Amino acid sequence: MSKVSDELYEEITTITGKDRVRNDSFERRMYSHDLASLPKLMELGFKMMPDLVVKPKYDEEISEVMKIAASEGIPVVPRGGASWGLGGAMPVEGGIVLDLTRMNKILEIDEENLTASVEPGITWKMLQENLLRRGYIIGSYPSSAYAATVGGWINTGGVGVGSYKYGSAINQIISMEVVLPTGRIISTNGKKSSNFGGIDLNRLFFGAEGTLGIITKVGVRIYPAPQELRPVSYAFSDLNDLSKTVRVLTKTDIVPLHISFLDRNHFKFLREIGMAEDMQQLGGMLNIALEGDSEVIDLEDEIIENIAIKCKGEKQSQEFSEHEWKERFYELRTKRAGPSAVLGEVFVPVSSMGNMISATNKLIAKMKLRAAITGMVSDRNTVVFMPYYLSDERKLIRNIASLSFVKKLGDLAFEHGGRPAGLGLFFSGNIKRMYGHGYGVMRDLKDVLDPYDVMNPGKTTEGLTRFGIPIPSFALNLGMNVMSWVKHLMTKDKGVSA
Ligand SMILES: Cc1cc2nc3c(=O)[nH]c(=O)nc-3n(C[C@H](O)[C@H](O)[C@H](O)COP(=O)(O)OP(=O)(O)OC[C@H]3O[C@@H](n4cnc5c(N)ncnc54)[C@H](O)[C@@H]3O)c2cc1C
C-alpha cells in the first residue's frame, strides 16, 4: 500500500508544481536502486520502490516536504547521483525519494575569501570545470566526479583524487545549510571563514549518509589553479615493491596531489577491450600527481624517482603518465570485458598495504573471480583499496554468489586493522564493530535530530528490512560464507572476450 495518499500527493504538488512530482511506476522503478542493480528477490526484504519521487529546486520546498513527512511518518530518502553502491539512496520502506540533482547551481564564487557557494546536486566535475575557467580549483573530489554530487560525496564521508594533499570531503567544506528531518533549516557555520571552537556541525553531518538531514547548500574552499600539474608513473614487476615505495614516500616531506595504483589484471582487462598495450612483466602501476610551482615539482620528481628506482620501479614516459592521469575518472572502463563490474571499497593502514594486497589476491583466486586491485593513498596513514570484479548479470546464480566478495573484502580490511568504506544499508551491521560504544552516541543523536524516524530510515545506525526488523547479522554472515563457497565450487569466471 502506498504511504502517500492522494490528498498528500496533491499537497506535495502544490509545493513544487506537478511537473516535479512523479508517481508513475516507470519513474519509481528508476529510483528503486542506486549504482548497484539488485536481484528482484531483494524486494522480499525491502520495499525498494518509492511511493513518490520529488525533484525539488529550493530549500523551502524540501523543508515543506519534510514537515509533511514528519507529521505523517513517511520515510524520505535523499539522492544525488546514485553512484554509491551501498544502498544509501535506495528506499527500504518506500516513501519519498528526493532527487536533488536539479539543485545544481554555483551561487557565488568569492575570489577574495577563496570560497564558493554551491547547491548540493552539482557534480564535482561540473564544479571543477567551472572553477578552472576562472583560474581556480577544488581541492579533492571523487574519481566518480562525473556522476557524484557535492551533497552525495559529503554524505558518504568520501576521500578521492587530491585527498593526499587537500584531505577528504570534510576538508573542502567551510559551511553548510541543512534541512533537518523536522523541516527546520539551519546553517552549520554561516561564515566564509573556518569555524573553530564549539561543536563542529559540519562534522556532524559529514558522512551521515543522508540519515540526519538534507544538505541544501555548501560553502566550499577553492584554491588558485597551480602553475603546473605533473603526473609521473612507475611500473613494478612486483606489487610488494610498489607498496614499499608508497611506505617510503609517506615518510618524506613531499605531499603529492594524488597517489594511486592499479594491478596487472586491470591492464590485462584493458588489453582485452583493446585499450592497452601488452605489459607482460607488469605487477602494478604507481601513478603520482605532483602539483605546484615547476621548480619545486622538479625537485620532488627527482626525489620520488630515486625512491622508486631503489624499490625497482621503472619510470614511464611523460606521455604514458599524462594518459594515466586522464584515466583517473574511468577506472571501470574495463567493465566492458565483463560485461559488468562490481566495486568494493575499504580503508587499511599504510603498513598493511602489502599484506592486504596478498590477502585480496588470495580471496580473488579462491572465489575464481576475474578481478583487479586498484586504489589510492588518501593520506600518510591510509590506503583505500578499490578492487573490482567483472560480472555478468545474466548469469543469476554466479552473479548473486559473487556479491559476497564485497562483504569478504570488508572482513579482510578488519583483519588488517582497517574497515569497509561506509555503512549504507548493506554494511550497517558493521557499525558496532567499527565504533564500539561510540555507536550508542550516534544512535542517540539520530533519535534527537529525527524524532519521527523519517530521514532515510533503516540505514547506517540500523540495518532494517521493510518489516522494521533488523537484518540478522548472523544469518547475513552465514549467507555470505555460503555464497562465497558456492562461488568457489563453480568453474572460473569467463569474460565476454575470454
Ligand atoms: C567508478 C567509481 C569511482 C568511485 N570513486 C570514488 C572515490 O574516489 N571516492 C569516494 O569516496 N567514492 C567513490 N565512489 C563512490 C561514489 O561515487 C561516491 O560515494 C559519491 O560521492 C556518491 O555521490 P552521489 O551523488 O552519487 O551520492 P548518492 O549515491 O546519490 O548518495 C549517497 C548517500 O548520500 C545521501 N545523500 C545524497 N545527497 C544528499 C544530500 N544533499 N543531503 C543529504 N544526504 C544526501 C544519500 O541518501 C546516500 O545515503 C566511486 C564510485 C564509482 C562507481
The ligand as an ORCA input file, in Angstrom:
! r2SCAN-3c Opt
* xyz 0 1
  C      33.831      4.267    -10.722
  C      33.550      4.792     -9.329
  C      34.515      5.524     -8.669
  C      34.287      5.992     -7.374
  N      35.253      6.734     -6.779
  C      35.069      7.186     -5.533
  C      36.080      7.960     -4.902
  O      37.122      8.274     -5.466
  N      35.844      8.338     -3.630
  C      34.678      8.056     -2.979
  O      34.529      8.462     -1.827
  N      33.706      7.356     -3.571
  C      33.854      6.924     -4.825
  N      32.858      6.227     -5.436
  C      31.563      6.019     -4.753
  C      30.514      7.145     -5.055
  O      30.620      7.550     -6.380
  C      30.713      8.325     -4.122
  O      30.439      7.940     -2.814
  C      29.863      9.564     -4.487
  O      30.405     10.670     -3.840
  C      28.419      9.470     -4.132
  O      27.786     10.643     -4.603
  P      26.316     10.583     -5.221
  O      25.903     11.973     -5.543
  O      26.248      9.616     -6.307
  O      25.519     10.084     -3.932
  P      24.287      9.057     -3.846
  O      24.725      7.700     -4.234
  O      23.111      9.626     -4.539
  O      24.010      9.116     -2.276
  C      24.963      8.679     -1.359
  C      24.415      8.895      0.060
  O      24.328     10.291      0.349
  C      22.974     10.666      0.642
  N      22.795     11.986      0.023
  C      22.983     12.317     -1.274
  N      22.819     13.653     -1.419
  C      22.496     14.158     -0.207
  C      22.212     15.471      0.297
  N      22.262     16.557     -0.474
  N      21.897     15.588      1.622
  C      21.864     14.506      2.436
  N      22.140     13.258      2.015
  C      22.466     13.087      0.723
  C      22.112      9.551      0.096
  O      20.924      9.397      0.841
  C      23.016      8.335      0.261
  O      22.920      7.810      1.546
  C      33.061      5.728     -6.731
  C      32.069      5.004     -7.404
  C      32.313      4.541     -8.681
  C      31.243      3.776     -9.389
*
